[in-house]
Amino acid sequence: MDRLLLMSCFVRAVETGSFSAAGRDLGLGQPNVSRYVAALEDHLQTRLLHRSTRKLTLTPEGERYYADARRILDSVEQSESSLKGNVAASGLLRVACPTALAHTFIVPHVARFLELYPEVSLDLQINDRYVNLVDEGAELAIRIGHLEDSAMHARPLAWFERVCVASREYLAKRGAPSSPDDLKEHDCLIYTLLSTGTNWRFKDIDVPVSGRLRVNSPDAIREYVNAGLGIAQGPQWLYEEGLRTGNLELLLKDYVAPQVPIQVVYLANRLLPKRAIVFMDFMADVFAKSSAFREQRANG
């Protein structure tokens, strides 16, 4: 029994989400992949996957085995590449990224990355929910905020400050807050996926805020604050156009909280393939050259 073949079938089934897709990737066909994964489970005497008509789901045992199998396959790939003298980045790379960050800083540079690394395929998973790298087969995730999971390693890409903004129209009607505590009397635009919930963080204080509008998209928050529906808090680069045109004004500039990192994270127990390393290097260069972070980096 070719143990590496069975592992490869299992790992690709997890990462593609189906036996059919894994079969296409590996050139084996769906029936063979299904049979090989079943053979692996028989060998281990453990169920690794829950199967349904819609998707495959890892069991707790499958989660642990996937991390080990992925690390083993990456080690084999790097070892063989080293012996062959083939160090070119290659293969499919899955990267999870928040929407506003992706559309502003990642998507515009994808074509250049693929041009530089023609043997790499990129699966960019853009959404604002928390992505579990093991469950969803992503090798990297770009995240905003400090790393709190000891199972992860992180490489900082940039630092930024969260600012408060409002439109001139809103301020003409409601006035400008002079301190963070004044926000309790204002309509605040609530981003429902914020890690601190409805508490906005400022220097030395967290303030509970409320408002009539709640949304799970930072892009929508940007549209609503420009439309004069309330006060928003977020990274300054998100509101750059409104600030440049004069439609938006910065508020509470003396109370700005400490800087927040943008980081690329990956599993600590996984050996990163060359494709992941070159992507991190590429994105670090993109962020280093961005004027949106030049001042924050100098201060951070």
Secondary structure, 3 states (H helix, E strand, C coil): CCHHHHHHHHHHHHHHCCHHHHHHHHCCCHHHHHHHHHHHHHHHCCCCEEECCCCEEECHHHHHHHHHHHHHHHHHHHHHHHHHCCCCCCEEEEEEECHHHHHHHHHHHHHHHHHHCCCEEEEEEECCCCCCHHHHCCCEEEEECCCCCCCEEEEEEEEECEEEEEEHHHHHHHCCCCCHHHHHHCCECEECCCCCCCEEEECCEEEECCCCCEECCHHHHHHHHHCCCCEEEEEHHHHHHHHHHCCEEEECHHHCCCCEEEEEEEECCCCCCHHHHHHHHHHHHHHHHCHHHHHHHHHC
